[in-house]
């Protein structure tokens, strides 16, 4: 009985931590994507300026 409780508890904890880590990873990835987007936009703007396209 106690064994079952421990197993259930550990599964529950691992699910919660798994969700948390997934959330953190997703947040980090989103931030990196936004950063890349910003850099790309900056580069494109620079190229347009050099070519005289506005």
Biopython code that builds the backbone (N, CA, C, O; Angstrom):
import numpy as np
from Bio.PDB.StructureBuilder import StructureBuilder

atoms = [
    (1, "UNK", "N", (0.838, -1.206, 0.000)),
    (1, "UNK", "CA", (0.000, 0.000, 0.000)),
    (1, "UNK", "C", (0.870, 1.252, 0.000)),
    (1, "UNK", "O", (0.666, 2.172, -0.793)),
    (2, "UNK", "N", (1.847, 1.266, 0.910)),
    (2, "UNK", "CA", (2.749, 2.422, 1.011)),
    (2, "UNK", "C", (3.567, 2.549, -0.267)),
    (2, "UNK", "O", (3.832, 3.656, -0.738)),
    (3, "UNK", "N", (3.968, 1.398, -0.830)),
    (3, "UNK", "CA", (4.758, 1.358, -2.047)),
    (3, "UNK", "C", (3.985, 2.027, -3.181)),
    (3, "UNK", "O", (4.538, 2.832, -3.930)),
    (4, "UNK", "N", (2.723, 1.691, -3.296)),
    (4, "UNK", "CA", (1.865, 2.240, -4.342)),
    (4, "UNK", "C", (1.750, 3.749, -4.199)),
    (4, "UNK", "O", (1.786, 4.482, -5.187)),
    (5, "UNK", "N", (1.612, 4.207, -2.954)),
    (5, "UNK", "CA", (1.502, 5.642, -2.673)),
    (5, "UNK", "C", (2.772, 6.374, -3.110)),
    (5, "UNK", "O", (2.710, 7.442, -3.719)),
    (6, "UNK", "N", (3.920, 5.783, -2.788)),
    (6, "UNK", "CA", (5.206, 6.381, -3.146)),
    (6, "UNK", "C", (5.353, 6.472, -4.661)),
    (6, "UNK", "O", (5.804, 7.490, -5.186)),
    (7, "UNK", "N", (4.973, 5.405, -5.360)),
    (7, "UNK", "CA", (5.074, 5.372, -6.819)),
    (7, "UNK", "C", (4.161, 6.422, -7.420)),
    (7, "UNK", "O", (4.566, 7.150, -8.326)),
    (8, "UNK", "N", (2.934, 6.510, -6.927)),
    (8, "UNK", "CA", (1.975, 7.492, -7.433)),
    (8, "UNK", "C", (2.499, 8.901, -7.225)),
    (8, "UNK", "O", (2.389, 9.751, -8.108)),
    (9, "UNK", "N", (3.068, 9.144, -6.054)),
    (9, "UNK", "CA", (3.606, 10.450, -5.703)),
    (9, "UNK", "C", (4.770, 10.819, -6.618)),
    (9, "UNK", "O", (4.843, 11.944, -7.111)),
    (10, "UNK", "N", (5.682, 9.869, -6.843)),
    (10, "UNK", "CA", (6.850, 10.139, -7.679)),
    (10, "UNK", "C", (6.437, 10.397, -9.127)),
    (10, "UNK", "O", (7.028, 11.238, -9.804)),
    (11, "UNK", "N", (5.418, 9.671, -9.600)),
    (11, "UNK", "CA", (4.925, 9.883, -10.958)),
    (11, "UNK", "C", (4.332, 11.281, -11.066)),
    (11, "UNK", "O", (4.582, 11.996, -12.036)),
    (12, "UNK", "N", (3.553, 11.663, -10.072)),
    (12, "UNK", "CA", (2.915, 12.973, -10.038)),
    (12, "UNK", "C", (3.964, 14.080, -10.053)),
    (12, "UNK", "O", (3.853, 15.048, -10.805)),
    (13, "UNK", "N", (4.984, 13.923, -9.209)),
    (13, "UNK", "CA", (6.059, 14.914, -9.120)),
    (13, "UNK", "C", (6.808, 15.018, -10.442)),
    (13, "UNK", "O", (7.117, 16.118, -10.901)),
    (14, "UNK", "N", (7.099, 13.873, -11.053)),
    (14, "UNK", "CA", (7.838, 13.894, -12.322)),
    (14, "UNK", "C", (7.019, 14.558, -13.418)),
    (14, "UNK", "O", (7.579, 15.248, -14.269)),
    (15, "UNK", "N", (5.697, 14.363, -13.415)),
    (15, "UNK", "CA", (4.820, 15.004, -14.396)),
    (15, "UNK", "C", (4.843, 16.515, -14.199)),
    (15, "UNK", "O", (4.978, 17.272, -15.160)),
    (16, "UNK", "N", (4.710, 16.952, -12.934)),
    (16, "UNK", "CA", (4.711, 18.380, -12.631)),
    (16, "UNK", "C", (6.033, 19.020, -13.051)),
    (16, "UNK", "O", (6.047, 20.075, -13.685)),
    (17, "UNK", "N", (7.156, 18.364, -12.688)),
    (17, "UNK", "CA", (8.461, 18.901, -13.045)),
    (17, "UNK", "C", (8.664, 18.885, -14.545)),
    (17, "UNK", "O", (9.258, 19.806, -15.107)),
    (18, "UNK", "N", (8.173, 17.838, -15.199)),
    (18, "UNK", "CA", (8.266, 17.726, -16.648)),
    (18, "UNK", "C", (7.558, 18.887, -17.317)),
    (18, "UNK", "O", (8.086, 19.487, -18.253)),
    (19, "UNK", "N", (6.353, 19.208, -16.835)),
    (19, "UNK", "CA", (5.573, 20.316, -17.370)),
    (19, "UNK", "C", (6.327, 21.627, -17.174)),
    (19, "UNK", "O", (6.397, 22.457, -18.079)),
    (20, "UNK", "N", (6.896, 21.802, -15.964)),
    (20, "UNK", "CA", (7.612, 23.021, -15.634)),
    (20, "UNK", "C", (8.806, 23.212, -16.558)),
    (20, "UNK", "O", (9.028, 24.300, -17.090)),
    (21, "UNK", "N", (9.587, 22.116, -16.745)),
    (21, "UNK", "CA", (10.762, 22.209, -17.593)),
    (21, "UNK", "C", (10.374, 22.469, -19.039)),
    (21, "UNK", "O", (11.050, 23.221, -19.741)),
    (22, "UNK", "N", (9.285, 21.849, -19.488)),
    (22, "UNK", "CA", (8.795, 22.072, -20.846)),
    (22, "UNK", "C", (8.438, 23.541, -21.017)),
    (22, "UNK", "O", (8.764, 24.163, -22.028)),
    (23, "UNK", "N", (7.755, 24.087, -20.001)),
    (23, "UNK", "CA", (7.327, 25.481, -20.040)),
    (23, "UNK", "C", (8.534, 26.408, -20.100)),
    (23, "UNK", "O", (8.566, 27.363, -20.876)),
    (24, "UNK", "N", (9.536, 26.104, -19.259)),
    (24, "UNK", "CA", (10.751, 26.913, -19.227)),
    (24, "UNK", "C", (11.458, 26.861, -20.579)),
    (24, "UNK", "O", (11.888, 27.887, -21.105)),
    (25, "UNK", "N", (11.574, 25.653, -21.137)),
    (25, "UNK", "CA", (12.250, 25.463, -22.418)),
    (25, "UNK", "C", (11.516, 26.216, -23.519)),
    (25, "UNK", "O", (12.140, 26.842, -24.375)),
    (26, "UNK", "N", (10.195, 26.153, -23.492)),
    (26, "UNK", "CA", (9.382, 26.834, -24.500)),
    (26, "UNK", "C", (9.579, 28.333, -24.401)),
    (26, "UNK", "O", (9.702, 29.026, -25.411)),
    (27, "UNK", "N", (9.607, 28.835, -23.146)),
    (27, "UNK", "CA", (9.792, 30.262, -22.917)),
    (27, "UNK", "C", (11.149, 30.710, -23.456)),
    (27, "UNK", "O", (11.264, 31.755, -24.097)),
    (28, "UNK", "N", (12.172, 29.900, -23.184)),
    (28, "UNK", "CA", (13.528, 30.199, -23.624)),
    (28, "UNK", "C", (13.601, 30.215, -25.141)),
    (28, "UNK", "O", (14.211, 31.102, -25.738)),
    (29, "UNK", "N", (12.964, 29.212, -25.762)),
    (29, "UNK", "CA", (12.961, 29.086, -27.211)),
    (29, "UNK", "C", (12.268, 30.286, -27.844)),
    (29, "UNK", "O", (12.740, 30.834, -28.839)),
    (30, "UNK", "N", (11.149, 30.685, -27.259)),
    (30, "UNK", "CA", (10.389, 31.833, -27.769)),
    (30, "UNK", "C", (11.242, 33.089, -27.711)),
    (30, "UNK", "O", (11.254, 33.884, -28.651)),
    (31, "UNK", "N", (11.963, 33.268, -26.594)),
    (31, "UNK", "CA", (12.824, 34.429, -26.442)),
    (31, "UNK", "C", (13.916, 34.429, -27.501)),
    (31, "UNK", "O", (14.213, 35.468, -28.091)),
    (32, "UNK", "N", (14.521, 33.252, -27.746)),
    (32, "UNK", "CA", (15.579, 33.138, -28.743)),
    (32, "UNK", "C", (15.040, 33.430, -30.130)),
    (32, "UNK", "O", (15.698, 34.095, -30.930)),
    (33, "UNK", "N", (13.837, 32.932, -30.420)),
    (33, "UNK", "CA", (13.227, 33.171, -31.727)),
    (33, "UNK", "C", (12.979, 34.651, -31.947)),
    (33, "UNK", "O", (13.214, 35.173, -33.037)),
    (34, "UNK", "N", (12.501, 35.329, -30.904)),
    (34, "UNK", "CA", (12.244, 36.762, -30.998)),
    (34, "UNK", "C", (13.543, 37.512, -31.257)),
    (34, "UNK", "O", (13.578, 38.465, -32.036)),
    (35, "UNK", "N", (14.610, 37.071, -30.596)),
    (35, "UNK", "CA", (15.926, 37.681, -30.752)),
    (35, "UNK", "C", (16.399, 37.518, -32.190)),
    (35, "UNK", "O", (16.871, 38.471, -32.809)),
    (36, "UNK", "N", (16.267, 36.296, -32.719)),
    (36, "UNK", "CA", (16.681, 35.999, -34.090)),
    (36, "UNK", "C", (15.886, 36.847, -35.073)),
    (36, "UNK", "O", (16.430, 37.382, -36.039)),
    (37, "UNK", "N", (14.580, 36.958, -34.806)),
    (37, "UNK", "CA", (13.685, 37.747, -35.646)),
    (37, "UNK", "C", (14.140, 39.208, -35.687)),
    (37, "UNK", "O", (14.174, 39.844, -36.741)),
    (38, "UNK", "N", (14.492, 39.721, -34.485)),
    (38, "UNK", "CA", (14.951, 41.102, -34.374)),
    (38, "UNK", "C", (16.227, 41.323, -35.194)),
    (38, "UNK", "O", (16.351, 42.303, -35.928)),
    (39, "UNK", "N", (17.170, 40.386, -35.049)),
    (39, "UNK", "CA", (18.446, 40.488, -35.760)),
    (39, "UNK", "C", (18.210, 40.419, -37.267)),
    (39, "UNK", "O", (18.769, 41.208, -38.030)),
    (40, "UNK", "N", (17.368, 39.455, -37.692)),
    (40, "UNK", "CA", (17.070, 39.288, -39.114)),
    (40, "UNK", "C", (16.453, 40.547, -39.692)),
    (40, "UNK", "O", (16.832, 40.994, -40.775)),
    (41, "UNK", "N", (15.497, 41.121, -38.965)),
    (41, "UNK", "CA", (14.839, 42.354, -39.412)),
    (41, "UNK", "C", (15.868, 43.471, -39.542)),
    (41, "UNK", "O", (15.844, 44.242, -40.502)),
    (42, "UNK", "N", (16.765, 43.550, -38.574)),
    (42, "UNK", "CA", (17.811, 44.560, -38.597)),
    (42, "UNK", "C", (18.707, 44.414, -39.809)),
    (42, "UNK", "O", (19.050, 45.400, -40.461)),
    (43, "UNK", "N", (19.089, 43.165, -40.114)),
    (43, "UNK", "CA", (19.959, 42.885, -41.256)),
    (43, "UNK", "C", (19.252, 43.254, -42.556)),
    (43, "UNK", "O", (19.843, 43.891, -43.428)),
    (44, "UNK", "N", (17.981, 42.851, -42.687)),
    (44, "UNK", "CA", (17.198, 43.153, -43.897)),
    (44, "UNK", "C", (17.085, 44.657, -44.087)),
    (44, "UNK", "O", (17.243, 45.163, -45.198)),
    (45, "UNK", "N", (16.809, 45.378, -42.988)),
    (45, "UNK", "CA", (16.712, 46.841, -43.067)),
    (45, "UNK", "C", (18.028, 47.449, -43.534)),
    (45, "UNK", "O", (18.045, 48.374, -44.345)),
    (46, "UNK", "N", (19.126, 46.918, -43.012)),
    (46, "UNK", "CA", (20.454, 47.415, -43.371)),
    (46, "UNK", "C", (20.722, 47.198, -44.850)),
    (46, "UNK", "O", (21.230, 48.088, -45.533)),
    (47, "UNK", "N", (20.381, 46.016, -45.344)),
    (47, "UNK", "CA", (20.577, 45.680, -46.755)),
    (47, "UNK", "C", (19.732, 46.605, -47.628)),
    (47, "UNK", "O", (20.204, 47.121, -48.641)),
    (48, "UNK", "N", (18.464, 46.809, -47.219)),
    (48, "UNK", "CA", (17.571, 47.701, -47.968)),
    (48, "UNK", "C", (18.153, 49.109, -48.027)),
    (48, "UNK", "O", (18.114, 49.758, -49.073)),
    (49, "UNK", "N", (18.691, 49.578, -46.906)),
    (49, "UNK", "CA", (19.265, 50.918, -46.840)),
    (49, "UNK", "C", (20.455, 51.025, -47.796)),
    (49, "UNK", "O", (20.617, 52.025, -48.495)),
    (50, "UNK", "N", (21.287, 49.975, -47.816)),
    (50, "UNK", "CA", (22.471, 49.969, -48.683)),
    (50, "UNK", "C", (22.076, 49.964, -50.156)),
    (50, "UNK", "O", (22.752, 50.562, -50.993)),
    (51, "UNK", "N", (20.972, 49.280, -50.462)),
    (51, "UNK", "CA", (20.515, 49.201, -51.840)),
    (51, "UNK", "C", (19.650, 50.397, -52.219)),
    (51, "UNK", "O", (19.319, 50.588, -53.389)),
    (52, "UNK", "N", (19.288, 51.197, -51.229)),
    (52, "UNK", "CA", (18.482, 52.373, -51.495)),
    (52, "UNK", "C", (17.013, 52.058, -51.629)),
    (52, "UNK", "O", (16.267, 52.832, -52.230)),
    (53, "UNK", "N", (16.578, 50.926, -51.076)),
    (53, "UNK", "CA", (15.159, 50.569, -51.107)),
    (53, "UNK", "C", (14.547, 50.955, -49.762)),
    (53, "UNK", "O", (15.098, 50.619, -48.714)),
    (54, "UNK", "N", (13.425, 51.652, -49.782)),
    (54, "UNK", "CA", (12.804, 52.040, -48.516)),
    (54, "UNK", "C", (11.379, 51.561, -48.478)),
    (54, "UNK", "O", (10.678, 51.788, -47.492)),
]
sb = StructureBuilder()
sb.init_structure("model")
sb.init_model(0)
sb.init_chain("A")
sb.init_seg("    ")
for serial, (resi, resn, name, xyz) in enumerate(atoms, 1):
    if name == "N":
        sb.init_residue(resn, " ", resi, " ")
    sb.init_atom(name, np.array(xyz, "f"), 0.0, 1.0, " ", f" {name:<3s}", serial, name[0])
structure = sb.get_structure()
